[in-house]
Amino acid sequence: MINIDSSNTSKERPRALLLLAVTAILWSLGGLLIKSVNANPLTIAGIRSAIAVVLFLLVLKKPKLTWSFAQLAAALAYAATSILFVTATKTTTAANAVLLQFTAPIYVALFSSWLLKEKTKMMDWITIFLVMGGMVLFFLDNLSNKSILGNGIAALSGVTFAFFIIFMRMQKDGSPLESILLGNILTAIIGLPFLSQSVPDASGWLYLVILGVVQLGVPYILFSLAIKHVTALEAILIPVIEPLLNPVWVFLMLGEAPGLLAMLGGFIVLSAITVRCVLAALPSLTKEVIHSSYGHK
């Protein structure tokens, strides 16, 4: 059973931030791997989650299922996010899918003050305004019915991902990995029946195993450890590496590139969120430096 002493949050925070960075790198493989599997999006989501469930059960051994509101709500939000993201990746560019999902900080900022009592500052609202402007550019780029549908699904996945983060944060003193376990079980139940309509080939199964273990299972184990020692907003802002790397892998391996307006929108979204993250980290970094200086005298 995974257990980290949450009473020592200040000492665990640097490690938590590192775990978030590794998580983001592994998550960034999603676009390339999903597009490499020739199957229905629900089939991909279901098989990926079923494989991840096996890994989670091996790690948890005896899952601590409380059936609390936060645990169940996080599981539902996770399942919705997983299905929506895979579907968006199949119906729009990988860059659009991941960058529009990365608008989740908007909704974390909007709802965390209400649900978690974590104060939303003026800088958060400025970031929200800039991110919303960037989102508009995605929907002005490549105006086809398919791209608009895919972008809409991707944007909706940003909302569900935000609620997932919030409900996971509610379990900071518990064991949030059980929510991810339940979410993947639900996703598998929804997606696996579609396997009869869309069976992957041999290479597709290989990619699905990598998706289930490397891209989904391992990073979410790391994420569940890190979420206990960071704020909800940090948990969604720190993994900025994912939307940077995701379209890069797809472009290098598959040659898919987003449109000019989408790239501009992505630059605005990532810049606004990154600046907000850096500014938020400065006060705590300053305090740590001062404390460290006095501690060594």
C-alpha positions in Angstrom: 0.0 0.0 0.0 1.4 3.4 -1.0 1.6 5.8 2.0 3.4 9.1 2.4 3.4 11.1 5.6 1.3 14.2 4.7 2.4 15.9 7.9 5.8 16.7 6.3 4.4 18.5 3.3 7.1 21.2 3.2 9.9 18.7 2.9 8.0 16.6 0.4 7.0 19.5 -1.9 10.3 19.5 -4.0 9.9 15.8 -4.5 6.3 16.2 -5.4 7.1 18.8 -8.0 9.7 16.4 -9.6 7.1 13.6 -9.7 4.8 16.0 -11.5 7.5 16.8 -14.1 8.1 13.0 -14.7 4.3 12.5 -14.9 4.0 15.2 -17.5 6.7 13.6 -19.7 5.1 10.2 -19.6 1.6 11.7 -20.2 3.0 13.5 -23.3 3.3 10.2 -25.1 -0.5 9.9 -25.3 -1.0 11.8 -28.6 1.5 9.7 -30.5 0.4 6.4 -29.1 -3.3 7.0 -29.5 -3.0 8.1 -33.1 -0.9 5.0 -33.8 -3.7 2.7 -32.8 -6.2 2.0 -35.6 -9.3 1.5 -33.5 -12.4 3.2 -32.2 -11.6 5.8 -29.5 -13.8 4.1 -26.9 -12.0 0.8 -27.7 -8.7 2.5 -27.1 -9.8 4.1 -23.9 -11.3 0.9 -22.6 -8.3 -1.3 -23.3 -5.8 1.3 -22.1 -7.7 1.6 -18.8 -8.1 -2.2 -18.4 -4.4 -2.6 -18.6 -3.8 0.2 -16.2 -6.2 -1.4 -13.7 -4.0 -4.5 -13.5 -1.0 -2.3 -12.6 -2.9 -0.3 -10.0 -4.1 -3.5 -8.3 -0.6 -4.8 -8.1 0.6 -1.5 -6.5 -2.4 -1.1 -4.1 -2.8 -4.8 -3.3 -5.7 -4.0 -1.0 -7.5 -0.9 -2.3 -8.9 1.4 0.4 -12.4 2.0 -1.0 -14.3 4.5 1.2 -17.0 5.2 -1.4 -16.8 8.8 -0.2 -18.2 11.7 -2.3 -14.7 12.9 -3.2 -13.5 9.4 -4.2 -16.5 8.6 -6.4 -16.7 12.1 -7.9 -12.9 11.9 -8.8 -13.5 8.5 -10.4 -16.4 9.8 -12.5 -14.5 12.9 -13.6 -11.4 10.7 -14.5 -13.5 8.4 -16.7 -15.1 11.3 -18.5 -11.7 12.9 -19.0 -10.1 9.7 -20.3 -12.8 9.0 -22.8 -13.1 12.6 -24.0 -9.3 13.1 -24.4 -8.9 9.9 -26.5 -11.9 10.8 -28.6 -10.6 14.4 -29.1 -7.1 13.1 -30.1 -8.7 11.0 -32.8 -10.9 13.7 -34.1 -8.6 16.8 -34.1 -4.8 17.3 -34.0 -2.9 16.1 -31.0 -1.8 19.6 -30.3 -5.4 20.9 -30.2 -6.5 18.0 -28.0 -3.9 18.4 -25.3 -3.7 22.2 -25.3 -7.5 22.6 -25.1 -7.5 20.1 -22.2 -4.8 22.2 -20.6 -7.4 25.0 -20.1 -8.3 23.1 -17.0 -6.6 25.7 -14.7 -9.4 28.1 -15.7 -11.9 25.9 -14.0 -9.7 24.9 -11.2 -9.3 28.6 -10.3 -13.0 29.1 -10.7 -14.2 26.2 -8.5 -11.3 25.5 -6.1 -12.0 28.6 -4.0 -15.6 27.3 -3.5 -14.9 23.6 -3.1 -11.4 23.6 -1.5 -11.3 27.0 0.1 -8.1 27.8 -1.8 -8.1 31.5 -2.6 -8.1 32.6 -6.3 -6.0 35.7 -6.8 -6.1 38.5 -9.3 -3.2 36.9 -11.3 -5.4 33.8 -11.7 -8.2 35.9 -13.3 -5.8 37.6 -15.6 -4.5 34.1 -16.6 -8.1 33.0 -17.2 -8.7 35.9 -19.5 -5.6 35.2 -21.6 -6.3 31.5 -21.8 -9.9 32.1 -22.9 -8.5 34.4 -25.7 -6.1 31.6 -26.8 -9.0 29.1 -26.9 -10.9 31.3 -29.3 -8.0 30.9 -31.8 -8.3 27.1 -31.7 -11.9 27.3 -32.9 -11.0 29.8 -35.7 -8.4 27.5 -37.1 -9.3 24.8 -39.7 -13.1 25.5 -39.6 -14.4 22.0 -40.6 -17.1 20.1 -38.8 -14.7 17.4 -37.7 -12.2 19.8 -36.2 -14.9 21.9 -34.5 -16.3 18.7 -33.0 -12.9 17.5 -31.9 -12.0 20.9 -30.4 -15.3 21.0 -28.6 -14.7 17.6 -27.1 -11.1 18.6 -26.1 -12.4 21.7 -24.4 -15.0 19.7 -22.5 -12.2 17.3 -21.3 -10.5 20.4 -19.8 -13.6 20.9 -17.6 -13.8 17.3 -16.5 -10.0 17.2 -15.9 -10.3 20.3 -13.6 -13.0 18.6 -11.5 -10.8 15.5 -11.4 -8.0 17.6 -9.9 -10.2 19.3 -7.4 -11.8 16.0 -6.2 -8.3 14.4 -6.0 -7.1 17.3 -3.9 -10.0 16.8 -1.5 -8.3 13.4 -0.7 -4.9 14.9 0.1 -5.0 13.2 3.6 -6.3 9.9 2.2 -5.3 7.6 -0.7 -6.4 9.2 -3.9 -5.0 6.4 -6.2 -8.2 4.5 -5.4 -10.2 7.1 -7.3 -8.0 6.5 -10.4 -8.5 2.8 -10.0 -12.3 3.2 -9.9 -12.1 5.7 -12.8 -10.2 3.2 -15.0 -12.6 0.4 -14.1 -15.5 2.5 -15.2 -13.7 3.5 -18.4 -12.9 -0.1 -19.2 -16.6 -1.1 -18.6 -17.7 1.6 -21.0 -15.1 1.1 -23.6 -14.4 -2.7 -23.8 -17.8 -3.6 -25.4 -16.7 -1.5 -28.5 -13.8 -4.0 -29.0 -16.2 -6.2 -31.0 -16.6 -3.4 -33.5 -12.9 -2.4 -33.8 -10.1 -4.8 -33.1 -6.5 -3.4 -33.1 -3.8 -5.1 -35.1 -0.6 -6.6 -33.6 1.2 -3.2 -33.5 -1.9 -1.6 -32.1 -1.9 -4.0 -29.2 1.7 -3.2 -28.5 0.9 0.5 -28.4 -2.1 -0.1 -26.1 0.2 -2.0 -23.6 2.6 1.0 -23.6 -0.4 3.3 -23.2 -1.8 1.3 -20.3 1.5 0.9 -18.4 3.9 3.7 -19.4 1.6 6.5 -20.5 -1.3 6.0 -18.0 -0.5 3.6 -15.1 3.0 4.7 -13.9 2.4 8.5 -14.3 -0.9 8.4 -12.4 0.7 6.5 -9.6 3.3 9.3 -9.4 0.6 11.9 -9.7 -1.4 10.4 -6.8 1.7 10.7 -4.6 2.4 14.3 -5.7 -1.1 15.6 -5.3 -0.9 15.3 -1.5 1.8 17.9 -1.3 0.8 20.6 -3.8 -2.2 22.9 -4.3 -4.8 22.0 -6.8 -3.7 24.9 -9.0 0.0 23.8 -8.8 -1.1 20.2 -9.7 -2.6 21.5 -13.0 0.0 24.2 -13.8 3.3 22.3 -13.2 2.8 19.6 -15.8 3.2 22.3 -18.6 5.7 19.9 -20.1 3.0 17.6 -21.4 1.3 20.0 -23.9 4.7 21.1 -25.1 6.0 17.6 -25.8 2.8 15.9 -26.9 2.5 17.6 -30.4 6.3 17.4 -30.8 6.3 13.6 -30.7 3.3 13.4 -33.1 4.9 15.9 -35.5 8.3 14.1 -35.5 6.8 10.6 -35.9 3.6 11.1 -37.9 4.1 14.5 -39.5 0.9 16.0 -38.1 1.2 19.8 -37.4 -1.5 22.2 -36.0 -2.7 25.2 -37.9 -1.1 28.7 -37.6 -4.0 30.1 -35.4 -4.0 27.0 -33.2 -0.2 27.3 -32.7 -0.7 31.0 -31.8 -3.5 30.0 -29.4 -1.3 27.3 -27.9 1.5 29.8 -27.4 -0.8 32.2 -25.6 -2.3 29.5 -23.4 1.1 28.0 -22.4 2.7 31.4 -21.9 -0.1 32.6 -19.6 -0.1 29.5 -17.5 3.7 29.2 -17.3 4.1 32.9 -16.2 1.3 32.4 -13.6 3.0 29.2 -12.3 6.4 30.9 -12.0 5.0 34.0 -10.2 3.1 31.7 -7.8 6.2 29.8 -7.0 8.4 32.8 -6.3 7.1 33.6 -2.7 7.6 30.1 -1.5 11.0 29.8 -3.1 12.1 33.0 -1.4 10.9 31.8 1.9 12.7 28.5 1.5 16.0 30.3 0.5 15.7 32.6 3.6 14.9 29.7 5.9 17.8 27.7 4.5 20.2 30.6 4.9 19.3 31.1 8.5 19.3 27.4 9.2 22.9 27.0 8.2 24.2 29.9 10.3 
